[in-house]
Amino acid sequence: MKTLRSLNLAEKAQQSLAASARVLRSLDWSWSTPYKNWLPKVGPAEIKADLLAALTGAIVVLPQGVAFATIAGMPPEYGLYAGMVPAIIAAWFGSSRHLVSGPTTAASVVLFSALSVMALPGSPDYVVLALTLTFMVGVMELALGFARLGALVNFISHSVVVGFTAGAAVLIAAKQLKHFFGVEMDSGGNLHEIVFHFGQHLLETNPSATLVAAVTLGIGIACKRWLPKIPYMIVAMIVGSLLALGLTDWLGAAQTGIATVGALPSTLPPLSAPSLTLEHIRQLAPSALAVTLFALTEAVSIGRSLAARGGYRIDGNQEFIGQGLSNIAGSFFSGYVATGSFNRSGINYEAGARTPLASIFAAFMLMAIVLLVAPYASYLPKAAMAGILFLVAWNLVDFVEIRHILHSSKRETAVLGVTFFSAIFLELEFAIFAGVLLSLVLYLERTSKPRIVTLAPNPFLPNHAFSSDPELTQCPQLRFLRIDGSLFFGSVPHVEQFFDKLRAEYPQQKHLALFANGINFVDLQGGQTLSREIAKRFADGGGMYLINVKQGLWEELERCGCLDDTGARNVFQSKTAAIRGIYQKLDKSVCATCDKRIFRECNA
């Protein structure tokens, strides 16, 4: 008996495993293999270009990682750790070819503001909270990606991306003024604050640092223009570093005062673990949600901007997944919140990266640099880095597209302007939200006023085709209209006002024929608007008719009960049938004295 029961349990377990296997096979696992879209196309030329871009990116992240970690209230080495494992995971599982993930200024500021009230910055408790917040942010990003909410980024219009990119470029250059001119000043805050602080320290300009920065910038421009095949950023940084070293040997370190990156710790990221206690999760949940929304917006905005410049598209859902996995992994490898970096992504693109391998190579090179070359980073002058970032900022501004937007659309110009000025005078994350909000407002304002056109047969066109020429003769009893737009709660007031105006100005035209091929959908209020107009026309002794009704529109009108038996008989699927049917309902006493004769039926 026991043997039989054991056999039954084993059989049920086997069936359960088989069912689970079938469920797993039926799931969509394409999210785990986005590299199939680009890895088969990688050849020697791509690898060479990515290696050169990676070398530049690995060098640039050294001073930035330390600076960002300091801003975030973390130990300096955590800024470097955040640019290693998270960057590899984000590049491998993302869809952008140029996006580089890691620590950023904005994410560091948000992290500091969220955690500094809970623990002392730099303390072990603070680090644990940062790791926990990073893990929670990764989980939320991953959940949004699996929920297929990447379409949310479609509300970030092209003008928002162009304005945001230009504004961020201006801020990148402004924040490097202190290093470019070698002055000690606070480079935090918005553009006007940075410029004000710089003006106060203008007389403290360091000529040696300015010379190094200017030469680095000039060499970069010259190499890019006349020697485009060589890695101009690396050449410019080497020349700038050698110039700084020569000036220091000639005049002495005390006389030149050229600041360098300084020696860095030579260790790989140690294993770490977030604290997933209910108390910590409860404390960090609001901050994690805010950081998640900001980090995703920043990463996808940068990815879309570079994708537009590179001539390809990104998958918002896949980017959400890639960012989520990178932060989850980062929380276990001593990294704090990572997202797309404008500085390093821009450098990656300008340095000629072709595939995500550039980001992966850069992360491994960063590991090697930290292990082998970190002490020698003290020879890399901050002024040379500032010159390179000036060049990057200039290249990020898409002047051609800005001119195109300014000359083509006032609405898009307004979106561009709001986003740009919000970025340089307010906050970067607010700039994105402001641009998206204004885009939505303008879109709703546009769709709430669909174009309504009066039509009439044109005797000068073949078969007397209908035209919107206002000089054409109108039938005294019948008016033809076309609505170009959807009838929903937002557009109903505009359409109702037009109907009321039409009945008031042309009371003799009691019959109204509506070409419906421009109406994509109606909601309940839109259907009720048509139903009320039909009733009013019928009460006045006329009627309302629908022509060329789409199948989807017909189904929606039937579903909401907006067409009764009488209304259904007033629906025609062709212009010829509509004119023939409506003509039978016109007042023949008016037709007898009419000299317009615009329809064939009139002559008959």
TORKOLKE-194418 format. One record per residue (C-alpha): x, y, z; residue in three letters. Coordinates in steps of 0.02 Angstrom, whole numbers, plus 50000, padded with zeros to 5 digits. Last residue first. Example, Ala and Ser with C-alpha at 12.3 -4.5 7.8 and 13.67 -1.06 7.14 Angstrom:
TORKOLKE-194418
506844994750357ser 506154977550390ala 
***
This chain:
TORKOLKE-194418
483525322046838ala 484515338246845asn 484465338347036cys 484925319847043glu 486585324046958arg 486995335147107phe 487495353647103ile 485875360047029arg 486065377447104lys 484495385047026asp 483275380047162cys 481415383847135thr 480845365747119ala 482135359747245cys 481325370247381val 479635362247345ser 480525345447339lys 481025346447523asp 482475334147534leu 482215316247589lys 482435307947418gln 484045317747395tyr 484755309447552ile 484685292047475gly 485475296447308arg 486775307547389ile 487225293947515ala 487305280047385ala 488515290147280thr 489595294847429lys 489815276847484ser 489575266547643gln 487985275147699phe 487265276947875val 485555284947892asn 484635268447913arg 485635265248071ala 485055281848143gly 483215277048125thr 483495259948204asp 484455267548349asp 486265272848338leu 487125278548500cys 486945261948589gly 488715262548658cys 489165246048575arg 488325251048412glu 489345266848397leu 490935257348443glu 490575243948313glu 490275256848177trp 491895265848221leu 492885249648209gly 492115245448041gln 492475262647971lys 490995273547922val 491105279947744asn 489605291747758ile 488565296447911leu 486905305447894tyr 485965318647995met 484165323247966gly 482935337047931gly 481235342347999gly 481915352448145asp 481585337848265ala 482605326248153phe 484075338348154arg 483995339548343lys 483895320548364ala 485365317448248ile 486365330648341glu 485975321948505arg 486555305048438ser 488155312348368leu 488565320148537thr 488085303848625gln 489365294648521gly 490725307048570gly 490235305748754gln 490315286748750leu 491985286248661asp 492255288148476val 493625281148365phe 494605284348206asn 493565298248132ile 494265304147964gly 493215291547865asn 491645298747946ala 491045310047804phe 489585318747889leu 487995323247796ala 486905336847875leu 485115340447825his 484205355647893lys 485185367847785gln 483875381747798gln 484485386047974pro 486215390847907tyr 486995402548036glu 486155395448192ala 486225377148139arg 488065378648093leu 488515387748253lys 487695374048356asp 488615360448260phe 490285369548279phe 490005371948465gln 489595353348483glu 491205348648392val 492295359448506his 491415353448664pro 491605335048612val 493485335748581ser 494055331248758gly 492695318348793phe 493095308948633phe 492685310948450leu 494255307148351ser 495025318148219gly 494785324848045asp 492915328448040ile 492195330047864arg 490635340047827leu 489305340247690phe 487865352447698arg 486105349647631leu 484595360947606gln 485255375847506pro 486585364947419cys 488235373947424gln 489165382047278thr 491055381247288leu 492015396647344glu 492555388647509pro 493585375347414asp 493495359647522ser 493265347947374ser 492105333647327phe 492375325047160ala 491265330747017his 491655314846920asn 493335322346872pro 493605339546950leu 492985356246879phe 491195353746940pro 491795352647121asn 490525343947232pro 490485351647408ala 491425349747571leu 491475359447735thr 492975354747843val 493075351448031ile 494845349848100arg 494855341748272pro 495015353448421lys 495305342448574ser 496685333448478thr 497745349248471arg 497485354148653glu 497825336248704leu 499455336348607tyr 499945353248676leu 499635347448855val 500545331048824leu 502075339848754ser 502025352248899leu 502035337849023leu 503455328948933val 504505344748929gly 504185348649112ala 504545330649164phe 506185330649068ile 506715347549136ala 506235342249312phe 507505328049302glu 508855340149246leu 508465352849382glu 508105371549367leu 509045384749268phe 509995374449139ile 508785360049120ala 507215370549137ser 507895382149002phe 508135367748881phe 506505358648917thr 505445374448906val 506315380048747gly 506155363348657leu 504315361648705val 503965379448646ala 504905376248484thr 503875360448461glu 502295370748470arg 502965384548359lys 503395371848224ser 504565371148074ser 505865384948088his 506375382748270leu 506295363748254ile 507455363548104his 508665375648186arg 508745364248339ile 508995349148227glu 510505356848142val 511235363248306phe 511225346148390asp 512155350548550val 513095334948609leu 514645339548509asn 514905355348610trp 514745345948775ala 516005332948720val 517265346248675leu 517065354848842phe 517215337648924leu 518905335148842ile 519535352148901gly 518905348549078ala 519835332049081met 521425341249032ala 521125353649175ala 520895339249297lys 522675334149264pro 523095315549245leu 524775312649331tyr 523955307049495ser 523135293149395ala 524795284249415tyr 524235276049577pro 522725268349487ala 523765260049351val 523775241749395leu 522245236349493leu 521125251449464val 521675252149282ile 521285233749258ala 519565235649334met 519255251149229leu 519795241349076met 518495228149119phe 517145241549132ala 517725250148971ala 517685233548877phe 515865231048930ile 515385248748882ser 516235246948712ala 515465229648690leu 513785238548682pro 514115241248496thr 514825254648380arg 515875265948489ala 516685280148390gly 517445291248526ala 515985303348505glu 514745289948556tyr 515725284048708asn 516105302048758ile 514245306048753gly 513845290448852ser 515205294848977arg 514585312449009asn 512725309048994phe 512795294249112ser 511385281549107gly 510945274649278thr 511815267249428ala 511235267749608val 512635261849723tyr 513945248649689gly 514765237049814ser 514575221249710phe 512935214249781phe 511985230649759ser 512735232149585gly 511905215949528ala 510185222649572ile 510645239349496asn 511205231549332ser 509695219849324leu 508505234549338gly 509425245149210gln 509405230849084gly 507565227149115ile 507045245249096phe 508125246448939glu 507265230948870gln 505555238748898asn 506075254948814gly 506735246048659asp 507985257348571ile 507985263648394arg 509365266548265tyr 510155280748167gly 511615284948282gly 511025302548322arg 509265296348360ala 509995281948461ala 511055294348560leu 509535304348612ser 508475288848642arg 509795281548758gly 510015297948851ile 508145299448877ser 508035280948924val 509365282549058ala 508725298949132glu 506905293649135thr 507375276849210leu 508425285049346ala 507085297849388phe 505675285349402leu 506735273349503thr 507435286949618val 505675292549663ala 505095274749693leu 506625270649798ala 506375286449902ser 504585281649943pro 505085263449984ala 506635267450087leu 505895267950262gln 504705253350235arg 506065242750154ile 507245246950298his 505975241850429glu 505455226250335leu 507245220250333thr 508075218250164leu 509815224350212ser 510835224650052pro 512335212950034ala 514115216049979ser 515465207049883leu 517075216849857pro 517315227949704pro 519105226049641leu 520505234749734thr 521835247549686ser 521275263149781pro 521555279149680leu 523035291149675ala 522625309049628gly 521525316449492val 522695330849465thr 522665349249511ala 523855361049421ile 524575373449547gly 525865379849422thr 526995389049548gln 526895376549691ala 527125361849573ala 528745368849502gly 529035380349355leu 529935368749234trp 529485351549304asp 527675356949333thr 527555364649161leu 528215348649082gly 527005337549179leu 525525348749131ala 526055348248948leu 526245329348955leu 524505327549031ser 523735339048899gly 524575329648758val 523995312948828ile 522225319448853met 522145326348675ala 522795310148600val 521515300148700ile 520115311548643met 520675311748461tyr 520645292948439pro 521425293148262ile 520405291548103lys 519715309348109pro 521415317448083leu 520995334748014trp 519385339348105arg 519395327648254lys 521265329848279cys 521135348748273ala 519665349548393ile 520495337948518gly 522155347148505ile 521265363648538gly 520325356748690leu 521905349448765thr 522845365648728val 521475375848811ala 521405364548965ala 523315364648988val 523395383548962leu 521965386449085thr 522835375749215ala 524455385549193ser 523585402549194pro 522635399049357asn 521135410549365thr 520925418949535glu 520275435049457leu 518725425849397leu 518295419449571his 516705429649599gln 516225427549416gly 516385408749434phe 515175408849580his 513915418749478phe 514145407349327val 513855391949436ile 512305399549516glu 511585404849347his 511875387449277leu 511075377749419asn 511845371049579gly 513555363849614gly 515195370449546ser 515755378049712asp 517385386849681met 519265384549685glu 519925390649519val 520955381349389gly 520215389149234phe 519625372949151phe 519425364349319his 518235377349392lys 517355379449224leu 516975360749215gln 515245362349292lys 514785374949157ala 515285363149015ala 514225348849082ile 512805361049118leu 512795367248938val 512795349248875ala 511355344848992ala 510335359148917gly 510725353648740ala 510275335548777thr 508655340448865phe 508155351748721gly 508485338348590val 507615324748692val 506115335748731val 505985340448547ser 505995322148500his 504515318748614ser 504625309648781ile 502885302148785phe 503585286748698asn 504565283748859val 502985276848939leu 503025263048810ala 504305254548922gly 502855249149030leu 502965231148971arg 502575224349146ala 504235214949136phe 505125231649116gly 504175239849258leu 504595225049371ala 506445226249325leu 506485244749366glu 505635241549533met 506845227449576val 508335238049528gly 507735252749634val 507515240949782met 509285234349762phe 510015251849751thr 509045257349905leu 509735242550000thr 511515246349945leu 511305264649994ala 510565259750163leu 512045248250195val 513255262150148val 512405274150268tyr 512485261450409asp 514355259050376pro 514625277950388ser 515055288750237gly 513555300050259pro 512825298950436leu 511155290050429ala 509305292850395met 509255311350346val 510755308950229ser 509845294950139leu 508635303450019ala 509615319449987ser 511205309549960phe 510395297449838leu 509605311549738val 511285320549728val 512165304549673ser 510835300949542ala 511035318649474ala 512925318049466thr 513005300749388thr 513665283749440pro 513615269949310gly 512795265849146ser 513505269148973val 512235270648832leu 513045268548661his 512275253248578arg 510615254648669ser 509555238948691ser 510025234048868gly 510445216748937phe 512305216548897trp 512595235248919ala 511665236149084ala 512545220749153ile 514285227049107ile 513975244649174ala 513265237849338pro 514835226849362val 516105240949341met 515535259149350gly 514725257549521ala 516365250549589tyr 517255266549538leu 516015277449633gly 516135265349779tyr 518005268849790glu 517685286649852pro 516725281350010pro 514895286649991met 514085303350030gly 513295304149857ala 514335319349809ile 515915310249864thr 515415295149761ala 515135306549611phe 516875314149626ala 517745297249641val 516785290249492gly 517095305849389gln 518975305649415pro 519165287749353leu 517685287449232val 518635297249100val 520045284649085ile 518855269949062ala 517835279648934gly 519355283748828thr 519955265748832leu 518205259548792ala 518095270548636ala 519715263148571leu 519145245548612leu 517445248548532asp 518225254548369ala 519385239448361lys 517975227348403ile 516845235048270glu 518195233848136ala 518615215848183pro 516815210348167gly 515215211448269val 513645207948169lys 513215191948264pro 513275202048429leu 511985215048377trp 510205208248385asn 510685192248475lys 511305203148619tyr 509495205648672pro 509525187848743thr 508685188248915ser 507205198748856trp 506855185648723ser 506275173648860trp 504435174348818asp 503585160948922leu 502915144948843ser 504495135248886arg 504305139749070leu 502485134249070val 502945117648987arg 504315114749116ala 503105118149258ser 501885105649184ala 503265092649171ala 503795095949350leu 502005094049409ser 501805077949310gln 503395070949388gln 502795075749561ala 501115067449528lys 501985051549469glu 503115051449621ala 501625053749736leu 500695039649649asn 502215028249660leu 502395032149845ser 500565028049874arg 500775011449784leu 502325007249887thr 501405011750047lys 500005000050000met 
***
